[in-house]
């Protein structure tokens, strides 16, 4: 029998994780959300896994556009995390008024100054519990500078230098 939901959440809070803004762009418009559940799946082909809560306001845009960009935040970009997490009341296209954005290969918004950005095409989407698990093949990447990375640990932000 699985452990209780709260016990699982408390245990997961003890795992430090990079803070990312996941974006999409295309015919269904631009959208994005903050996520820490991102990981590498394989390097052949280069594939990432991204977990997205099904209630994310831009979930349909991700489905329709079929592309995403994982923008890993630097410690100086913490304010963007709250905006894309929905903590400020800013939603949809208005979120992109914050930060400087460009594109690489797929048309998904790439955050200028991000620690790293992975521009990818969604190849598979699986529903699991409250989330959608997105598998995305990376078509382009932009590696940023050596600024400290923004991490989330024990339900608070931290930074770590490279």
NORFEN-V712469 format. One record per pair of residues at least 24 apart in sequence whose C-alpha atoms are under 7 Angstrom apart, sorted by sequence separation. I is the first residue (numbers start at 1). GAP is how many residues later the second one is. D is the distance in Angstrom with one decimal. If there is no record, write none. Layout:
BEGIN
I_GAP_D, I_GAP_D
END
This chain:
BEGIN
117_24_5.5, 118_24_6.8, 117_25_5.1, 32_26_6.4, 116_26_5.6, 117_26_6.6, 31_27_5.2, 116_27_4.5, 115_28_6.3, 116_28_5.4, 115_29_4.6, 31_30_6.7, 114_30_5.9, 115_30_6.3, 113_31_6.1, 29_32_6.5, 28_33_5.1, 105_34_6.5, 115_34_6.8, 105_35_6.2, 28_36_6.1, 104_36_6.7, 28_37_6.0, 24_38_5.9, 27_38_6.3, 26_39_5.2, 67_39_6.5, 69_39_5.7, 71_39_6.6, 25_40_6.4, 68_40_5.5, 69_40_6.6, 71_40_6.2, 74_40_6.1, 24_41_6.9, 67_41_6.3, 69_41_6.4, 73_41_5.2, 74_41_5.5, 72_42_5.7, 73_42_5.6, 24_43_5.8, 71_43_6.0, 72_43_5.5, 24_44_4.6, 72_44_5.4, 23_45_5.4, 24_45_6.5, 71_45_6.1, 72_45_6.2, 22_46_6.5, 23_46_5.2, 71_46_4.5, 22_47_5.6, 23_47_6.8, 34_47_5.8, 70_47_5.5, 71_47_6.6, 22_48_4.7, 69_48_6.5, 70_48_5.1, 21_49_6.1, 22_49_6.1, 69_49_5.3, 70_49_6.6, 20_50_6.2, 21_50_5.1, 34_50_5.3, 69_50_4.4, 20_51_5.3, 21_51_6.5, 33_51_4.7, 34_51_4.9, 68_51_6.2, 69_51_5.9, 20_52_4.3, 32_52_6.3, 33_52_5.6, 68_52_5.4, 19_53_6.0, 20_53_5.6, 67_53_5.8, 68_53_6.3, 18_54_6.8, 19_54_5.8, 67_54_4.4, 68_54_6.9, 66_55_6.0, 67_55_5.3, 66_56_5.1, 21_60_6.8, 31_61_5.6, 31_62_6.4, 21_63_6.8, 30_63_6.1, 74_73_6.1, 75_73_5.6, 74_74_5.7, 75_74_5.3, 74_75_4.4, 75_75_4.3, 54_76_6.1, 73_76_6.3, 74_76_5.0, 53_77_5.9, 54_77_5.1, 73_77_5.6, 53_78_4.2, 54_78_5.9, 52_79_5.4, 53_79_6.1, 51_80_6.3, 52_80_5.2, 26_81_6.5, 51_81_5.8, 52_81_6.4, 25_82_5.8, 51_82_4.6, 25_83_4.4, 50_83_5.8, 51_83_6.2, 24_84_4.6, 25_84_6.3, 49_84_6.7, 50_84_5.1, 75_84_5.6, 23_85_6.1, 24_85_6.3, 49_85_5.6, 50_85_6.6, 23_86_5.9, 49_86_4.7, 48_87_5.8, 49_87_6.5, 47_88_6.7, 48_88_5.3, 47_89_5.4, 48_89_6.5, 47_90_4.3, 46_91_5.6, 47_91_5.8, 45_92_6.7, 46_92_5.5, 19_131_5.8, 18_132_6.1, 19_132_5.5, 18_133_4.5, 19_133_6.4, 17_134_5.4, 18_134_6.4, 16_135_6.4, 17_135_5.4, 16_136_5.7, 17_136_6.7, 16_137_4.6, 15_138_6.3, 14_139_6.1, 13_140_6.0, 14_140_5.3, 13_141_4.8, 13_142_6.0
END
